[in-house]
Amino acid sequence: MTGPRTLPDGRNPVLLSAHDESLLSADAAALLRFLDRDPRPVDVAATLLRTRRIRRHRVLLRAADTAELADGLRAVVAGVAHPLVARSSSATRPRRAFVFPGQGGQWPGMGADLYAELPVYRDAADRAAAAFTAAGAATPLPYLIAGDQPPEAEQVEIQGAQFLHAIALAASWRAHGVEPDLAVGHSLGEIAAAYLCGAIELPDAVAAVIARAQAVQGFHGGYGMAVLGCSPERAEALIADSSGWLELSVVNSPSSVVVSGDRAAVSELVARVAADGEFVRELAVEFPAHTSLLEPVAAQMINQLPDARFAAPAMPFIGSATGATVSAGAETAAYWANNLRSTVRFDRAAQCAIDHGAAAFIEMSAHPALLTALDQLAEHTAGPSPLLLGSGRRDTAPIDELSAGIAAAALADPEHPWREHLTGAETLLRGFPNAPMKSEHHWLAPRAATPAADITVAAETWTPEDTTVAPAGLRRVAVTGPGADTALADRLRTALDGHHGVRLTPPADAELLLVIAPALDHPDVIRAVEDLVTLVGAAGLDYPNQIGADCREVCLLTVGGQQVGEGEPVPLPAQAALAGMHRTIGFDHNDQTFRCLDLPSWDCDDDTAAAAVEALLSDAVEMAVRPGRTGPQAHRRTLTETAPAPALRLDDGLLDNVVITGGAGAIGMHFARYLAARGARRIVLLSRRGADPAAIAELTERSGAAVVAPPCDITDADAVRSVAAAHAGDGATLLIHAAAVATLGTGGRFTADECADTFGAKVVGGARMAELWPLRPNARMLLCSSVSGVWGGRGHPAYPGANRMLDVLAGQLRAKDKRCASIRWGLWQVEGIADAAEVAQIARSGLRPMPPAAAIEAALHDHPGDPIVMAADAQRLRVFVDTRHAEPAGQPDPTADLDAPAAVRAELSAVLRLADPDDVDLEASLFDLGIDSLLALDLRKRLERATGGRVSLAALLGGMTGAGLIAEVRRAAQQAATPEKVESSRD
């Protein structure tokens, strides 16, 4: 972004964000206390931007001084609306459409304040005004900026002023970093839209405005227009009953139209509709726009305009004359004549914009004329409600409205360059409060972790699961990922497309993203490491970037990545690792559930594909589909506590020759001390740098064991052979692989080099030792893995992947009759890869630090597989590792405590600016209370925030009373709390 450093109103943008929306109020409360030091808002803003990462849930406060900042923070703490506060949780920037309305909402002096205060606005208006003068027409500036209407303002000045205002507003939005992706024009506004998109140059746009204005200049006073809150069919019926001449001239939405005709007939219609309690409003237009009466003058326009064609636009230009994009090469004169004469189909134009991906509509006008229609159209369109913003509002300060709109649009963009608002001269504040997320994990309340001597030994088990249940609503699913172009992906798309509860969509629109893993199926773990490093280097795991605003679940589909039954092959190492990495990537996406689904083969038949779809639509997080007695069967992963395994006999030669990799690390040294104290005769400590001589001396003195610690890079085959030749003796009796390298805390952003380092120590080193270090016939191997491979964990995604692959290596060794177990440790009470803060964070999830001696003792058993060894708070851990989207049974009605009358009174009084909610007459119609279309839009947003229910806009404009609104609020809130099971599909 280049341009102004502050918002148009000169206020400072102060941005708060959090990964959980509930933390925003706590953050605001902490900042509110910090304001006792009386910092400048600009310094608060700078400190937030320079010391914190911008996260999913965002709040923007506009503050000119500390008092305004404090007032806004109090509103955030209380969770109430505030004119200087905007909120957004959008995960991706919505595609923006600039909307340019036609006549009807203009007035003299509508741009005076912006012209005086905003250089960007003034420069754009002056350039356009000069083009009118160059064309020999009267300048529209007097009408645009005058306090009173010029004595004899003609249509050229009126329509020209609206054109100036629209393009100057667009320039102001763009100068503050809000760029359009497409433009939609409505009647006169089509000319400004075409100019913005680059389809015409400024002189041609001005020529079109002049020709259009001159064509209607001869219609004086005898005609009018009115907007009605009804359907086109209802409007046609009213026209048929009219005693004068009327025509339907505009269709804005299924429940918003405009009629044109004789002024007397228009006035009669307005009075009749108002008497029925329905919405109606006359427009400030004195000619019968978009009716058959304009056919002669529209034809004359063609002769007044140059013989030119539309250029290729820089972005889609959508016109309401056709309800579609305007193609390059179309004749401009004929198009503008048709624009004047034909019925405006803004409903079709807006739908065309939605089809082009528009999810934010920003109106370029002095007062919103089309936002209500856009909101009504959204009710009939699948997907989330669009962001609707205006640039001004009658009877309010224009610069405040423009600033609020720009702030809301920028806030909806998670990548908006807020730091470019800073000048570099701000002061970073000392003692500034930390974000709540730094000291409190978002899914669990803080609780002091206490060491526990009682160790739990658990195992992964897979239980059959019935997934043939009706999905909760129509699911929008997208198939993507590195394996999206495989035959398996095609078979799954076919199965999804044929499912009654699924609609296939592009990834940006999906609620559920199905990511197909790449076909990495080499069984050798070292080869698998190479493949994964290459995949990471090629950005093959960037699928989280495809998560759209509506996405709630991301499921990775692997093949052969799990061992569900006892007779199944050992999992494929790369597939198993990808599942562990996927779970960890999910920890950086708190608004989505990251799930895993495993299939037995890339050769997927129709029945298996159908079972996979049912599993995908189920509520389980960890699923696998395997052949069953009657067909493919879904299985769900669970964790179960295992029966005690026999302890290993340490006095039966097991400790004759112990080899420990990672021997210089904390866990390796704890193993060495434990085994030395229990009679180990010889211990070989392997590490890249060699063990500390003082530690070796201590071991030797206390136990009498022979301890050697040669430096050895166990990822280097030649180094392992060389060191083994010198120090292996007659072979190891117990090999403990505790080497580990990881870079934690980088979240989902990790490089191929970091990945190679992490996999190297754990996996490559383990494979080299198993292959090259001599072992006695009955030797045992313990591979030190981690529970992070089971359910992921915040930090470097490669670390859980490496641990999962280490488990696969243990399974491969057992398949070769080696006595090997991969111990999937919980949290150690030692300093290691995780620092103290990370240990405390992990502990809050339910994993308690294990005393080293107790952990080691639990590992030294004859475990049949790869046990999970941990100290756990079972209740809290269940919340963390639950493999089902659990919802507590017997939940009370969420709307039971809803005070609908109080909510309706409070929000009605807010939009009507009444001091006392008790002054609202609930027996009067909303129309009689003063609720127009724009206030209805505001009222609906307020009610939705207060009650959770979305009231129909048509109902608000349909003449209901306040009492009727209370009933409608209750109905909407109940519907939101208990949605229908299956949503009907839309074309």
Backbone hydrogen bonds, N-H to C=O, Kabsch-Sander energy under -0.5 kcal/mol:
donor,donor_aa,acceptor,acceptor_aa,energy
7,L,11,R,-1.5
10,G,7,L,-2.6
12,N,63,A,-2.4
14,V,12,N,-0.7
14,V,61,L,-3.1
15,L,13,P,-0.6
16,L,14,V,-0.5
16,L,59,V,-3.0
18,A,57,H,-2.2
23,L,20,D,-1.9
24,L,21,E,-1.5
26,A,22,S,-0.6
27,D,23,L,-2.4
28,A,24,L,-2.7
29,A,25,S,-2.3
30,A,26,A,-2.1
31,L,27,D,-2.3
32,L,28,A,-2.4
33,R,29,A,-1.9
34,F,30,A,-1.8
35,L,31,L,-1.5
36,D,33,R,-1.5
37,R,34,F,-2.1
38,D,35,L,-2.2
43,D,40,R,-0.8
44,V,40,R,-2.0
45,A,41,P,-2.9
46,A,42,V,-2.0
47,T,43,D,-2.5
48,L,44,V,-2.2
49,L,45,A,-2.2
50,R,46,A,-2.3
51,T,47,T,-1.4
52,R,48,L,-1.3
55,R,53,R,-0.5
57,H,18,A,-2.4
58,R,56,R,-0.6
58,R,88,S,-3.2
59,V,16,L,-2.8
60,L,86,A,-2.7
61,L,14,V,-2.8
62,R,84,L,-2.6
63,A,12,N,-1.9
63,A,61,L,-0.6
69,L,65,D,-2.1
70,A,66,T,-2.7
71,D,67,A,-2.2
72,G,68,E,-2.3
73,L,69,L,-2.5
74,R,70,A,-2.3
75,A,71,D,-1.5
76,V,72,G,-1.9
77,V,73,L,-2.6
78,A,74,R,-2.2
79,G,75,A,-1.2
80,V,75,A,-2.1
85,V,82,H,-1.9
86,A,60,L,-2.4
88,S,58,R,-2.2
95,R,357,G,-0.6
97,A,360,A,-2.9
98,F,182,L,-2.2
99,V,97,A,-0.5
99,V,362,I,-3.1
100,F,184,V,-2.8
109,G,143,Y,-3.3
110,M,107,W,-1.6
111,G,144,L,-2.6
112,A,109,G,-1.5
112,A,144,L,-0.5
115,Y,111,G,-2.6
116,A,112,A,-2.0
117,E,113,D,-1.9
118,L,114,L,-2.7
122,R,118,L,-2.6
123,D,119,P,-2.8
124,A,120,V,-1.9
125,A,121,Y,-2.5
126,D,122,R,-2.6
127,R,123,D,-2.2
128,A,124,A,-1.9
129,A,125,A,-2.6
130,A,126,D,-2.3
131,A,127,R,-1.2
132,F,128,A,-1.4
133,T,129,A,-1.9
134,A,130,A,-2.5
135,A,131,A,-1.4
136,G,133,T,-1.7
137,A,132,F,-2.5
143,Y,140,P,-0.5
144,L,140,P,-2.0
145,I,141,L,-2.7
146,A,142,P,-1.7
153,A,150,P,-1.2
157,E,154,E,-0.6
158,I,154,E,-2.4
159,Q,155,Q,-3.2
160,G,155,Q,-0.6
160,G,156,V,-1.8
161,A,157,E,-2.1
162,Q,158,I,-1.7
163,F,159,Q,-2.1
164,L,160,G,-2.7
165,H,161,A,-2.6
166,A,162,Q,-2.2
167,I,163,F,-2.3
168,A,164,L,-2.3
169,L,165,H,-2.3
170,A,166,A,-2.3
171,A,167,I,-2.0
172,S,168,A,-1.7
173,W,169,L,-2.4
174,R,170,A,-2.3
175,A,171,A,-2.1
176,H,172,S,-0.9
176,H,173,W,-0.8
177,G,174,R,-1.7
178,V,173,W,-2.1
179,E,177,G,-0.8
181,D,96,R,-2.5
182,L,96,R,-1.2
183,A,316,P,-2.3
184,V,98,F,-2.7
185,G,318,I,-2.6
186,H,100,F,-2.2
189,G,186,H,-2.3
190,E,187,S,-2.0
191,I,188,L,-1.6
192,A,188,L,-0.7
193,A,189,G,-2.2
194,A,190,E,-2.6
195,Y,191,I,-2.1
196,L,192,A,-2.6
197,C,193,A,-2.0
198,G,194,A,-0.6
198,G,195,Y,-1.0
199,A,194,A,-2.1
200,I,194,A,-1.0
205,A,201,E,-2.2
206,V,202,L,-2.7
207,A,203,P,-2.2
208,A,204,D,-2.0
209,V,205,A,-2.1
210,I,206,V,-2.6
211,A,207,A,-2.6
212,R,208,A,-2.3
213,A,209,V,-2.5
214,Q,210,I,-2.7
215,A,211,A,-1.7
216,V,212,R,-1.1
217,Q,213,A,-0.7
219,F,216,V,-1.7
220,H,218,G,-0.8
221,G,219,F,-0.6
222,G,220,H,-1.0
223,Y,286,E,-0.6
224,G,261,G,-2.2
226,A,259,V,-2.0
227,V,281,R,-3.0
228,L,257,V,-3.0
229,G,279,F,-2.3
230,C,228,L,-1.4
235,A,231,S,-2.3
236,E,232,P,-2.4
237,A,233,E,-1.8
238,L,234,R,-2.1
239,I,235,A,-2.5
240,A,236,E,-2.3
241,D,237,A,-1.4
242,S,239,I,-1.2
247,E,260,S,-2.8
249,S,247,E,-0.6
249,S,258,V,-2.3
250,V,258,V,-1.9
251,V,344,V,-2.8
252,N,250,V,-0.5
252,N,256,S,-2.1
253,S,256,S,-1.9
256,S,253,S,-1.5
257,V,228,L,-2.2
258,V,250,V,-2.4
259,V,226,A,-2.4
260,S,247,E,-2.6
261,G,224,G,-1.8
262,D,245,W,-2.1
263,R,222,G,-2.6
266,V,262,D,-2.6
267,S,263,R,-2.8
268,E,264,A,-2.4
269,L,265,A,-2.3
270,V,266,V,-2.6
271,A,267,S,-2.3
272,R,268,E,-2.1
273,V,269,L,-2.6
274,A,270,V,-2.4
275,A,271,A,-1.9
276,D,272,R,-1.1
277,G,274,A,-1.8
278,E,273,V,-1.9
279,F,957,L,-1.3
281,R,227,V,-2.1
283,L,225,M,-2.5
284,A,104,G,-1.0
285,V,283,L,-2.0
289,A,287,F,-2.2
290,H,340,L,-1.5
291,T,288,P,-0.7
294,L,291,T,-1.6
295,E,292,S,-1.7
298,A,294,L,-2.5
299,A,295,E,-1.8
300,Q,296,P,-1.6
301,M,297,V,-1.4
302,I,298,A,-0.8
302,I,299,A,-0.6
303,N,299,A,-0.6
303,N,300,Q,-0.7
304,Q,300,Q,-0.9
304,Q,301,M,-0.7
305,L,301,M,-1.3
308,A,306,P,-1.4
310,F,330,A,-2.5
311,A,199,A,-2.8
314,A,197,C,-3.5
315,M,197,C,-0.5
318,I,183,A,-2.8
318,I,316,P,-0.6
319,G,317,F,-0.5
319,G,324,A,-2.2
320,S,185,G,-0.6
323,G,319,G,-1.5
324,A,319,G,-0.8
326,V,317,F,-3.0
327,S,325,T,-0.6
329,G,310,F,-2.8
330,A,327,S,-1.4
332,T,308,A,-2.1
335,Y,331,E,-1.6
336,W,332,T,-2.7
337,A,333,A,-1.9
338,N,334,A,-2.2
339,N,335,Y,-2.3
340,L,336,W,-1.5
341,R,337,A,-1.8
342,S,338,N,-2.8
344,V,249,S,-2.5
345,R,320,S,-2.5
346,F,251,V,-0.8
347,D,251,V,-1.9
349,A,345,R,-2.0
350,A,346,F,-3.1
351,Q,347,D,-1.8
352,C,348,R,-2.3
353,A,349,A,-2.0
354,I,350,A,-2.4
355,D,351,Q,-2.6
356,H,352,C,-1.3
357,G,354,I,-2.0
358,A,353,A,-2.5
359,A,95,R,-2.9
360,A,95,R,-1.6
361,F,387,L,-3.1
362,I,97,A,-2.8
363,E,361,F,-0.5
363,E,389,L,-2.7
364,M,99,V,-3.1
365,S,363,E,-1.1
374,L,370,L,-2.4
375,D,371,L,-2.3
376,Q,372,T,-2.2
377,L,373,A,-2.5
378,A,374,L,-1.9
379,E,375,D,-1.0
380,H,376,Q,-0.5
380,H,377,L,-1.3
381,T,378,A,-1.5
387,L,359,A,-2.6
388,L,386,P,-0.6
389,L,361,F,-2.7
389,L,387,L,-0.5
396,T,393,R,-1.6
400,D,397,A,-0.7
401,E,397,A,-1.8
402,L,398,P,-2.7
403,S,399,I,-2.0
404,A,400,D,-2.5
405,G,401,E,-2.3
406,I,402,L,-2.5
407,A,403,S,-2.5
408,A,404,A,-2.2
409,A,405,G,-2.5
410,A,406,I,-2.6
411,L,407,A,-2.3
412,A,408,A,-1.5
413,D,410,A,-1.4
416,H,413,D,-2.0
418,W,416,H,-2.4
420,E,417,P,-1.5
421,H,418,W,-2.3
422,L,419,R,-1.5
432,F,429,L,-0.8
438,K,435,A,-2.1
439,S,436,P,-1.5
440,E,436,P,-1.3
444,L,441,H,-0.7
452,A,849,P,-1.4
455,I,453,A,-0.5
456,T,870,M,-4.1
458,A,456,T,-0.5
458,A,868,I,-2.6
459,A,640,T,-2.3
461,T,638,T,-2.7
463,T,636,R,-2.4
465,E,634,A,-2.8
467,T,465,E,-0.8
469,V,467,T,-2.3
473,G,471,P,-2.0
473,G,981,K,-3.6
475,R,501,G,-2.9
477,V,475,R,-0.7
477,V,503,R,-2.1
478,A,512,L,-2.0
480,T,478,A,-0.5
480,T,514,L,-2.8
483,G,516,I,-2.8
484,A,481,G,-1.8
486,T,483,G,-1.4
490,D,486,T,-1.9
491,R,487,A,-2.4
492,L,488,L,-2.3
493,R,489,A,-2.5
494,T,490,D,-2.2
495,A,491,R,-2.0
496,L,492,L,-2.8
497,D,493,R,-3.0
498,G,494,T,-1.5
499,H,496,L,-1.4
502,V,499,H,-1.6
503,R,475,R,-2.7
505,T,477,V,-2.2
509,D,506,P,-1.6
510,A,506,P,-0.6
510,A,507,P,-1.1
511,E,476,R,-2.7
512,L,476,R,-2.2
513,L,553,E,-2.7
514,L,478,A,-3.3
514,L,512,L,-0.6
515,V,513,L,-0.7
515,V,555,C,-3.3
516,I,480,T,-3.1
516,I,514,L,-0.6
517,A,515,V,-0.6
517,A,557,L,-2.5
520,L,518,P,-2.4
521,D,519,A,-0.9
528,A,524,D,-2.3
529,V,525,V,-2.2
530,E,526,I,-2.0
531,D,527,R,-2.2
532,L,528,A,-2.3
533,V,529,V,-2.5
534,T,530,E,-2.1
535,L,531,D,-2.2
536,V,532,L,-2.6
537,G,533,V,-2.4
538,A,534,T,-1.6
539,A,536,V,-1.8
540,G,535,L,-3.0
542,D,539,A,-1.1
545,N,542,D,-2.2
546,Q,543,Y,-2.1
547,I,544,P,-1.6
548,G,507,P,-0.6
551,C,548,G,-1.0
552,R,511,E,-3.0
553,E,511,E,-1.8
554,V,593,T,-2.6
555,C,513,L,-3.0
556,L,554,V,-0.5
556,L,595,R,-2.5
557,L,515,V,-3.3
557,L,555,C,-0.5
558,T,556,L,-0.7
558,T,597,L,-2.3
560,G,599,L,-2.8
564,V,562,Q,-0.7
568,E,565,G,-1.5
572,L,560,G,-3.3
576,A,572,L,-2.5
577,A,573,P,-2.4
578,L,574,A,-2.5
579,A,575,Q,-1.6
580,G,576,A,-1.7
581,M,577,A,-2.5
582,H,578,L,-2.7
583,R,579,A,-2.0
584,T,580,G,-1.5
585,I,581,M,-2.6
586,G,582,H,-1.7
587,F,584,T,-1.5
588,D,585,I,-1.7
589,H,586,G,-1.9
592,Q,589,H,-1.6
593,T,552,R,-2.7
594,F,592,Q,-0.6
595,R,554,V,-2.7
595,R,593,T,-0.6
596,C,621,V,-2.8
597,L,556,L,-2.6
598,D,623,M,-1.6
599,L,558,T,-2.4
604,C,602,W,-1.4
605,D,603,D,-0.5
609,A,605,D,-2.3
610,A,606,D,-2.4
611,A,607,D,-2.3
612,A,608,T,-2.4
613,V,609,A,-2.1
614,E,610,A,-2.1
615,A,611,A,-2.3
616,L,612,A,-2.5
617,L,613,V,-2.0
618,S,615,A,-1.1
621,V,883,T,-3.0
622,E,883,T,-0.7
623,M,596,C,-2.5
623,M,621,V,-0.6
624,A,635,H,-2.1
625,V,598,D,-2.6
626,R,633,Q,-2.7
628,G,631,G,-0.8
633,Q,626,R,-3.7
634,A,465,E,-0.5
635,H,624,A,-3.1
636,R,463,T,-2.9
637,R,622,E,-2.1
638,T,461,T,-3.0
640,T,459,A,-2.4
640,T,638,T,-0.5
642,T,457,V,-2.4
648,L,860,L,-2.3
650,L,648,L,-0.8
652,D,649,R,-1.0
655,L,650,L,-0.7
656,D,653,G,-1.4
658,V,682,R,-2.9
659,V,734,L,-2.7
660,I,684,V,-3.1
661,T,736,I,-2.6
662,G,686,L,-1.2
663,G,660,I,-0.5
663,G,686,L,-2.5
665,G,662,G,-1.9
668,G,662,G,-0.5
669,M,665,G,-2.3
670,H,666,A,-2.0
671,F,667,I,-2.3
672,A,668,G,-2.2
673,R,669,M,-2.7
674,Y,670,H,-2.6
675,L,671,F,-2.8
676,A,672,A,-2.6
677,A,673,R,-2.3
678,R,674,Y,-0.6
678,R,675,L,-0.5
679,G,676,A,-1.4
680,A,675,L,-2.2
681,R,655,L,-2.2
682,R,655,L,-0.9
683,I,706,A,-2.9
684,V,658,V,-2.9
685,L,683,I,-0.6
685,L,708,V,-3.0
686,L,660,I,-2.9
686,L,684,V,-0.6
687,S,710,P,-0.8
695,A,692,D,-0.5
696,I,692,D,-1.9
697,A,693,P,-2.5
698,E,694,A,-2.2
699,L,695,A,-2.1
700,T,696,I,-2.4
701,E,697,A,-2.6
702,R,698,E,-2.2
703,S,699,L,-2.0
704,G,699,L,-0.5
704,G,700,T,-2.2
705,A,699,L,-0.5
706,A,681,R,-2.6
707,V,705,A,-0.7
708,V,683,I,-2.4
712,C,687,S,-2.8
714,I,712,C,-1.1
716,D,713,D,-2.1
717,A,715,T,-0.7
720,V,716,D,-2.2
721,R,717,A,-2.4
722,S,718,D,-2.4
723,V,719,A,-2.6
724,A,720,V,-2.6
725,A,721,R,-2.3
726,A,722,S,-1.1
727,H,723,V,-2.3
728,A,724,A,-2.5
731,G,728,A,-1.8
732,A,774,P,-2.4
733,T,657,N,-2.6
734,L,657,N,-1.4
735,L,780,R,-2.9
736,I,659,V,-3.3
736,I,734,L,-0.6
737,H,735,L,-0.6
737,H,782,L,-2.8
738,A,661,T,-1.0
738,A,736,I,-1.0
744,L,742,A,-0.7
749,R,746,T,-1.6
750,F,748,G,-0.8
755,C,751,T,-2.2
756,A,752,A,-2.7
757,D,753,D,-2.4
758,T,754,E,-2.3
759,F,755,C,-2.7
760,G,756,A,-2.1
761,A,757,D,-1.6
762,K,758,T,-1.3
763,V,759,F,-2.2
764,V,759,F,-1.7
765,G,760,G,-2.8
766,G,762,K,-0.7
767,A,763,V,-2.8
768,R,764,V,-2.7
769,M,765,G,-2.3
770,A,766,G,-2.3
771,E,767,A,-1.9
772,L,768,R,-3.0
773,W,769,M,-1.9
776,R,732,A,-2.4
779,A,776,R,-2.0
780,R,733,T,-2.0
781,M,819,R,-2.4
782,L,735,L,-2.8
783,L,781,M,-0.5
783,L,821,A,-2.6
784,C,737,H,-2.8
784,C,782,L,-0.5
785,S,783,L,-1.1
785,S,823,I,-2.2
787,V,825,W,-2.8
789,G,786,S,-1.6
790,V,787,V,-1.4
791,W,787,V,-2.0
792,G,788,S,-2.1
799,Y,796,H,-1.2
801,G,797,P,-1.5
802,A,798,A,-2.8
803,N,799,Y,-2.1
804,R,800,P,-2.4
805,M,801,G,-2.1
806,L,802,A,-2.0
807,D,803,N,-1.8
808,V,804,R,-1.6
809,L,805,M,-2.4
810,A,806,L,-2.1
811,G,807,D,-2.0
812,Q,808,V,-2.6
813,L,809,L,-2.3
814,R,810,A,-2.3
815,A,811,G,-2.1
816,K,812,Q,-0.8
816,K,813,L,-0.7
817,D,814,R,-2.2
818,K,813,L,-2.6
819,R,779,A,-0.6
820,C,818,K,-1.4
821,A,781,M,-2.0
823,I,783,L,-2.6
823,I,821,A,-0.7
824,R,822,S,-0.7
824,R,867,P,-3.0
825,W,785,S,-1.2
825,W,823,I,-1.4
826,G,869,V,-2.0
828,W,826,G,-0.5
829,Q,850,M,-2.1
830,V,828,W,-1.1
832,G,834,A,-1.1
839,V,835,D,-2.6
840,A,836,A,-2.3
841,Q,837,A,-2.1
842,I,838,E,-2.9
843,A,839,V,-2.5
844,R,840,A,-1.3
845,S,841,Q,-0.5
845,S,842,I,-1.5
846,G,843,A,-1.6
847,L,842,I,-1.0
848,R,846,G,-0.7
848,R,871,A,-2.9
850,M,827,L,-3.1
855,A,851,P,-2.3
856,I,852,P,-2.7
857,E,853,A,-2.4
858,A,854,A,-1.9
859,A,855,A,-1.4
860,L,856,I,-1.7
861,H,859,A,-2.3
862,D,646,P,-3.5
863,H,861,H,-2.1
868,I,458,A,-3.2
869,V,824,R,-1.6
869,V,867,P,-0.6
870,M,456,T,-2.6
870,M,868,I,-0.6
871,A,848,R,-0.6
872,A,870,M,-0.5
873,D,846,G,-3.2
874,A,872,A,-0.9
877,L,873,D,-3.1
878,R,874,A,-2.0
879,V,875,Q,-1.0
880,F,876,R,-1.3
881,V,877,L,-2.7
882,D,878,R,-1.5
885,H,619,D,-3.5
886,A,884,R,-2.0
891,Q,888,P,-0.6
896,A,893,D,-1.9
898,L,895,T,-1.6
900,A,898,L,-1.1
903,A,899,D,-2.3
904,V,900,A,-2.8
905,R,901,P,-2.6
906,A,902,A,-2.6
907,E,903,A,-2.5
908,L,904,V,-2.5
909,S,905,R,-2.5
910,A,906,A,-1.6
911,V,907,E,-2.2
912,L,908,L,-2.2
913,R,909,S,-0.6
914,L,909,S,-2.8
919,D,916,D,-2.3
920,V,917,P,-1.7
922,L,920,V,-0.9
924,A,921,D,-1.1
926,L,960,M,-2.8
929,L,925,S,-1.8
930,G,926,L,-0.7
930,G,927,F,-0.8
931,I,926,L,-2.6
932,D,930,G,-0.9
936,A,932,D,-2.4
937,L,933,S,-1.6
938,D,934,L,-2.0
939,L,935,L,-3.0
940,R,936,A,-2.5
941,K,937,L,-1.8
942,R,938,D,-2.3
943,L,939,L,-2.6
944,E,940,R,-2.4
945,R,941,K,-2.1
946,A,942,R,-2.2
947,T,943,L,-2.6
948,G,944,E,-2.2
951,V,949,G,-0.7
956,L,952,S,-1.7
957,L,953,L,-1.8
958,G,955,A,-1.1
960,M,955,A,-0.8
962,G,924,A,-1.5
963,A,922,L,-2.5
965,L,961,T,-1.9
966,I,962,G,-1.7
967,A,963,A,-1.6
968,E,964,G,-2.1
969,V,965,L,-2.7
970,R,966,I,-2.2
971,R,967,A,-2.1
972,A,968,E,-2.6
973,A,969,V,-2.6
974,Q,970,R,-2.2
975,Q,971,R,-2.3
976,A,972,A,-2.2
977,A,973,A,-1.8
978,T,974,Q,-1.9
